[in-house]
Structure formats: C-alpha cells, structure tokens
Amino acid sequence: YIKLAGDFRNLTTLSYAFYQCSSATEIDLSGMIISSKLVDMNTTFAAMSKLVRVSFPSNLEESGLTTFSHFTDCTISNLDIYNYRIPPSATNVGAWNFGGVGGIKTFVNLHNVYIGNNEILTNGLFRTIAIKSINDDIEFNPNVSTWNFDNTFKGATNLTNDFIFPRSTVSAVECFSGCTKMKAIHSNWKISYIRDIDA
C-alpha cells in the first residue's frame, strides 16, 4: 500500500513514479492537492502486476495534463480506478490507456469520473473491452455548452451499465453499440435534450 498526501501544487510530473512497483496492490493519491502545474502523468503506473486499486488526486480535473496514458505494460487481473477526473486540458486520449497496445489487459471499474471536454469522449478513450463498469454518475464540465457521445463506448463489450446523459447532449449515435453485457440503464433515455433527440 502506497499513499501520498499533502500540498503538491508545485509538482509538475508523476511520470514513471511507480514504475515496476511489482508488489504494490493499492496506490492512494487522493489526499494530494495538485494544480495546473502537473502536466505529466504518462506511464505513472507502468509495468505493475499486482495493482487492484488506484485513487487519483481528488482535484485531478484542475491539473494541466494533456495526455492520458498511465497504465503502460501493466499485467493486472482486475482494477478499480477512483477519481478518474480528466481535465479540460486533456486532448490526447485514447483506448491505449486501458486496453490498447501496451495497456491494461483486464477489467477496469471506474469511480468518480469527471469529463472535461468532448475530445475525451470522441477520441476513443472508452472504446475498449477493458472497461467493465462506471460505478458513479459521470460529472461533466459545466463550462462545456454541448456534448457529443457518438461512438463513445462502441465496442466496449464488457461494459455492464450506462450513465446519465447531461441535458446538453446533442448526439449519442451508437454510443453503446456492441455493448452486449449491459445489465441496467438509467431512466433518462426518453427525456428531451437540447435538440429534442432521444439519447
């Protein structure tokens, strides 16, 4: 068990911070206070084999991260990720973070998710068989006027649940296409959104 807490607002990088920590099962960064100076968390948890739980800093959405690629070359059987709060600055995102080449080859359960911009949804971050569940309603950046969920979870064949779409949704074409293991959906699929579409 590894825990970091305190004022880290001058921290600029966590790249390779826990590289090859082969015996660590849990890493708790939720008590870290970070700022926009944190711009690099690439391969933070690279080449870990026993990790079962990761808690990101609870204000991660205030960071200056542009790329999300934390879990390179991990061989993990099941992983719970907390405070997955992707900042507005993150534009270089993709499925490689979870199940792509060099990513996690396992099931991922996401908690306390925050989405900072539309690129996070459309660039393929969640289009992976690695994603199994989203255990809390997703929080969306209130400064984004419209949201596009086209193909967001397309092909995530192990996903078991959906999320509540924000009312500013403009499109959700094939958002859950191919998600054949869905066990439950929220009740807001039939409400009217800003363009009078049904999500």
Buried (B, 14 or more C-beta within 10 A) or exposed (E): EEEBEEEBBEBEEBBBBBBEBEEBEBBBBBEBBBBEEBBBBBBBBBBBBBBEBBBBBBBBBBBBBBBBBBBBBBEBEEBBBBBBBBBBBBBEBBBBBBBBEBBBBBBBBBBBBBBBBBBBBBBBBBBBBBBBBBBEEBBBBEEBEEBBBBBBBBBBBBBBBBBBBBEBBBBBEBBBBBBEEBEEEEEBEEEEBEEEEEB
